[in-house]
């Protein structure tokens, strides 16, 4: 059974069934490590990584980037660290997501989506050209949530800069954008550099 699914073109974890949500009771270091190491091995292999397994870390290799995942046991403060070329993130595996005064828990889907978001962020930051390299007639794809599942829209760059500053690009939409208020093809909008997720140079 696979762990992930694609939603609007973005890979995300399937929701964790209630019976697979682990609550903090008296988990041992061994059981905590086995649970989380197995989860990240399965997830990484499913999305195409080659995995080298160590006692407390995983080394992940893929054409989109290389990562190291490390597991740090400290009872309810236990953490997982993940770093690549451009990202260095740490998350706690127990959360109060069920509400105040309820047992802390760790949830496979939450942790898996954290992993996938880090992979996307690292790839975007590693592959984006310098701002000065993006010029008129170049084609971009942008979204308001670069590492999430927000709508992605193709556009052609008109010029750099606009009423919001020099970190923005004035672009012409190459496809419709929006859900309720739909901007038509040809509409001119301003896009922040950090919202660009793909770039194609057009001489």
C-alpha positions in Angstrom: 0.0 0.0 0.0 1.4 3.4 -1.0 1.8 6.2 1.5 1.3 9.1 -0.9 -1.1 10.5 -3.6 -1.1 13.4 -6.0 -3.5 16.2 -5.4 -3.5 19.0 -8.0 -0.2 17.7 -9.3 1.5 17.9 -5.9 2.5 14.7 -4.0 1.1 14.5 -0.5 0.6 11.9 2.2 -2.6 10.0 2.4 -4.4 10.8 5.7 -3.2 8.6 8.6 -6.0 6.2 9.8 -7.0 6.8 13.4 -5.8 3.4 14.5 -2.3 4.2 13.2 -1.9 7.4 15.1 0.5 6.7 17.9 -0.1 8.4 21.2 2.7 9.3 23.7 2.6 6.8 26.5 5.8 5.0 27.5 7.4 4.6 24.1 10.9 3.2 24.2 13.8 4.6 22.3 14.0 1.4 20.2 10.3 1.5 19.3 10.3 5.2 18.5 13.4 4.8 16.3 12.1 1.8 14.5 8.7 3.4 13.8 10.1 6.6 12.4 13.1 5.1 10.5 10.7 2.6 8.8 8.3 5.4 7.8 11.0 7.6 6.2 12.6 4.7 4.4 9.3 3.6 2.9 8.4 7.2 2.0 11.8 8.0 0.5 11.9 4.8 -1.6 8.3 5.5 -2.8 9.2 8.9 -4.3 12.4 7.5 -5.9 15.3 8.0 -3.5 18.1 5.6 -3.1 18.4 5.0 0.7 21.5 4.2 2.7 20.4 3.2 6.3 22.5 4.0 9.3 21.7 3.3 13.0 20.3 6.8 13.6 20.4 8.4 10.1 19.3 7.9 6.5 21.3 9.2 3.5 19.0 9.8 0.5 20.2 10.2 -3.1 18.1 11.3 -6.1 18.6 13.5 -9.2 16.5 16.2 -7.6 18.8 16.4 -4.5 20.6 14.6 -1.8 19.4 14.6 1.9 20.4 13.4 5.3 17.7 12.5 7.9 18.8 12.1 11.5 16.8 10.8 14.4 17.3 12.2 17.9 15.6 10.4 20.8 14.7 12.6 23.9 11.4 11.1 25.0 8.6 13.6 24.4 11.1 16.1 23.0 12.4 13.7 20.4 13.1 15.3 17.0 13.9 14.5 13.4 16.4 16.6 11.5 16.6 16.8 7.7 19.0 18.8 5.6 20.0 19.1 2.0 21.7 21.6 -0.2 19.5 24.5 0.8 17.3 23.3 3.6 18.0 22.5 7.2 14.9 21.7 9.2 14.1 20.1 12.5 10.7 18.9 13.7 9.4 17.4 17.0 7.6 14.1 16.5 5.0 14.7 19.2 2.4 17.4 18.9 -0.6 18.8 20.8 -2.6 18.6 17.6 -5.6 16.8 19.2 -6.3 19.7 21.5 -5.4 21.0 24.9 -4.9 18.5 27.8 -5.0 15.6 25.4 -2.2 13.1 25.0 0.5 14.1 22.6 0.8 12.2 19.4 2.9 11.6 16.3 1.1 11.3 13.0 2.6 9.6 9.9 0.9 12.0 7.5 2.1 15.1 9.3 5.7 13.9 9.3 5.5 12.7 5.7 4.2 16.0 4.4 7.0 17.8 6.3 9.5 15.6 4.5 7.9 16.2 1.1 7.7 19.9 1.7 11.4 20.1 2.5 12.3 18.2 -0.7 10.2 20.6 -2.8 11.7 23.7 -1.1 15.3 22.4 -1.5 14.7 21.7 -5.3 13.1 25.1 -5.9 15.9 27.0 -4.1 18.6 24.9 -5.7 17.3 25.4 -9.3 16.1 29.0 -9.4 18.3 31.3 -11.4 19.5 34.6 -9.9 16.8 37.3 -10.1 18.9 39.3 -12.5 18.9 36.5 -15.0 15.1 36.6 -15.5 14.2 39.0 -18.2 11.5 40.0 -20.7 9.9 37.2 -22.8 11.1 34.5 -20.3 8.4 32.0 -19.2 7.8 31.3 -15.5 5.5 29.2 -13.4 4.4 30.8 -10.2 2.2 30.0 -7.1 1.4 31.7 -3.9 2.6 28.6 -2.0 5.8 27.4 -3.6 6.3 24.3 -1.4 2.6 23.5 -1.1 -0.3 22.5 -3.2 -1.5 25.9 -4.4 -2.5 26.6 -8.0 0.5 26.9 -10.4 0.2 29.3 -13.3 2.3 29.8 -16.5 3.1 33.4 -17.4 5.4 35.5 -19.6 7.7 38.1 -18.1 7.1 41.6 -19.3 9.6 43.4 -17.1 11.2 43.4 -13.7 9.8 45.7 -11.0 6.5 47.3 -10.4 4.4 49.2 -7.8 5.4 46.6 -5.1 9.1 46.9 -5.6 12.1 45.5 -7.5 11.6 42.0 -6.1 8.5 41.7 -8.3 8.0 40.9 -11.9 5.3 42.2 -14.1 4.0 39.2 -16.1 1.3 38.3 -18.6 -0.8 35.2 -17.8 -0.6 32.4 -20.3 -3.5 30.5 -18.7 -6.4 31.4 -16.5 -5.7 31.8 -12.8 -8.1 31.8 -9.8 -11.1 29.9 -8.5 -13.8 32.5 -7.7 -12.3 35.6 -9.2 -10.7 34.2 -12.4 -8.0 36.2 -14.1 -8.2 35.5 -17.9 -5.3 34.7 -20.2 -3.5 37.9 -21.1 -4.1 39.6 -17.7 -1.1 41.4 -16.3 -0.2 40.8 -12.7 2.9 41.2 -10.4 4.7 38.2 -9.1 7.2 38.1 -6.3 10.5 36.3 -7.1 10.0 33.9 -4.2 6.7 32.7 -5.7 8.4 31.5 -8.9 8.8 27.7 -9.0 10.0 27.2 -12.6 11.8 29.3 -15.2 12.4 28.9 -18.9 14.6 31.4 -20.8 13.3 32.6 -24.1 15.9 34.5 -26.2 
